[in-house]
Every structure is written in C-alpha cells, then in structure tokens.
C-alpha cells in the first residue's frame, strides 16, 4: 500500500480503486481503513507529519510535505518591511 501511495503522490484513491490497484479484494471496506490507519501510525512514528489525507466522501491521497499547499500571507499582511 505504501508503494501504491508513494508511486502516485497527489492522486486520490477511492476504496475501490485502491483495492483494484493492490489486487486484493480482501482489503475492502473496514480492512482498508484499518490498513491505512496502521500505515499512518508507522509513518508518524518516524517523526514526520501524516502524509496520508482523507478526502471526505472520496478516498485517500498521499501528500508528502513538498506537495502540501503553502499558506501565503494576505496582501498588506506580509510582516515588517525593511527600513
């Protein structure tokens, strides 16, 4: 499962598409959620933030830190200016 996510960063996998891609019907439904939960736990143990995001009502997406959107300050709120 880790290989599937890391090979396709930014791609949202539905439960069905992940099951088909993994070639395992036994990972459907609750077993898939449990497997992703275990994978997340292992990845978080390394000290990095959770790279797997749940896309509500759709599925799961692997977003390593480099792919996550960056929040930019709003216009006029960009901090102190040099003198």
N, C-alpha and C positions, 0 to 999 in steps of 0.2 A: 504494500500500500504506500509506503514511504517513497519507493521508486516511482510509482504512478504519479504522486503529487509533485515530486521534485522534477520529474521529466516534463511536467506541464504546468509551470507556475502561472498563476493568474487565470487558469481555466477552471470554471465551476463544474464540479461533478455532481450530478444527481445521484441518489442512491442506486438507481437502475444503471446509469452509465458507469459508475464505479464498479458495480458488481460484474457487468459485462466486460469491462476492461481488465478486471482481475481474473476473469474466467472462473469465478467461484459463486455459484448460486447459494452456497451456504452462508455467505456474508450479507444476505439481505436483511433489511429492517433493523431490529434491535441489535443483532450481532455486528452489523456495520457500525452503528453508533458506538457500541462498546469498543470495537477495534480502533476507531478514530479517537475515542477518549483515552485509551491506553497509549496510542501513538503520541497524542498531545502531551500526556504526562511525561513520557520518556524524553520528548524534545524540550520540555520546560525544565527538566532536571539538569540540562546542560547549562542552564543559566540564561538562555535567550528567551525573548518573548514568544508566545504561542504563534507559530506561523500559519496555523490552520484556522480559517474563519468559517463560521456557519453563515450561509446566505439563507436567511429565513424563507421557508417555503420553497426553496430551490435545491440546495445541497451544500457542498463544501468546496472551499477553494484554498489552495496553498499560496500564501503571500509572504515570501521571505521579506525581511526588513527592507531590502533595497527596492521592493516593488510597492511598499505601502505608500499611500499618498502623504505628502508633506503639507502641513498647515502653514500657509504664508500669512504674515500679518496683514490686516486690512489697511487700505490706503490711509495715510495720515497717522497710523499707529505703528510705525516701524522703529520705535525706540529712539534713544538720544542721537542727535546729529553731531558730527564733529564740528568744533569751533573754527 
